[in-house]
Amino acid sequence: MAKPSYPLHPVTKLFLVVLALTLGLWVLRAMTWLAFLPGLVWWVLILVCFSLAIVSSLQRLR
């Protein structure tokens, strides 16, 4: 597997970690293993993902 020609910014790495966490928890919730988590937790995770994606995109423009 080829390495990317540019290093990932810390915010981009954080975004990828939060996105993977959100998707993983969403899958576990779909299998009813984490059905007890309130909807607010999901909205906060999704909003954090969007926020980090925007910040990461803006950093690349600099």
C-alpha positions as CSV (number, residue, x, y, z in Angstrom):
1,M,0.0,0.0,0.0
2,A,1.4,3.4,-1.0
3,K,1.9,6.1,1.6
4,P,0.2,9.4,0.9
5,S,2.5,12.1,-0.5
6,Y,1.5,14.5,2.2
7,P,1.2,14.0,5.9
8,L,-2.2,14.2,7.6
9,H,-2.8,17.2,9.8
10,P,-3.7,16.4,13.4
11,V,-7.2,17.7,12.9
12,T,-7.6,15.4,10.0
13,K,-6.5,12.4,12.0
14,L,-8.9,13.4,14.8
15,F,-11.7,13.7,12.3
16,L,-11.0,10.2,11.0
17,V,-10.9,8.8,14.5
18,V,-14.2,10.5,15.5
19,L,-15.8,9.4,12.2
20,A,-14.7,5.8,12.8
21,L,-15.9,5.9,16.4
22,T,-19.3,7.3,15.3
23,L,-19.8,4.7,12.5
24,G,-18.7,1.9,14.8
25,L,-21.1,2.9,17.6
26,W,-23.9,3.4,15.0
27,V,-23.4,-0.2,13.8
28,L,-23.4,-1.5,17.4
29,R,-26.6,0.5,18.0
30,A,-28.2,-1.0,14.9
31,M,-27.4,-4.5,16.3
32,T,-29.2,-3.3,19.5
33,W,-26.0,-3.7,21.6
34,L,-25.9,0.0,22.4
35,A,-29.6,0.8,22.1
36,F,-29.6,2.5,25.5
37,L,-27.5,5.5,24.3
38,P,-29.7,8.6,23.9
39,G,-30.2,10.3,20.6
40,L,-28.3,13.4,21.9
41,V,-25.1,11.4,22.0
42,W,-25.5,10.5,18.3
43,W,-26.2,14.1,17.3
44,V,-23.2,15.4,19.2
45,L,-20.9,12.8,17.5
46,I,-22.3,13.7,14.1
47,L,-21.9,17.5,14.8
48,V,-18.3,16.9,16.0
49,C,-17.6,15.0,12.8
50,F,-19.0,17.8,10.6
51,S,-17.1,20.5,12.6
52,L,-13.8,18.6,12.3
53,A,-14.4,18.0,8.6
54,I,-14.9,21.8,8.1
55,V,-11.8,22.7,10.2
56,S,-9.7,20.1,8.4
57,S,-10.8,21.4,5.0
58,L,-10.1,25.0,6.0
59,Q,-6.6,24.0,7.1
60,R,-5.8,22.5,3.8
61,L,-6.7,25.7,2.1
62,R,-4.0,27.6,4.1
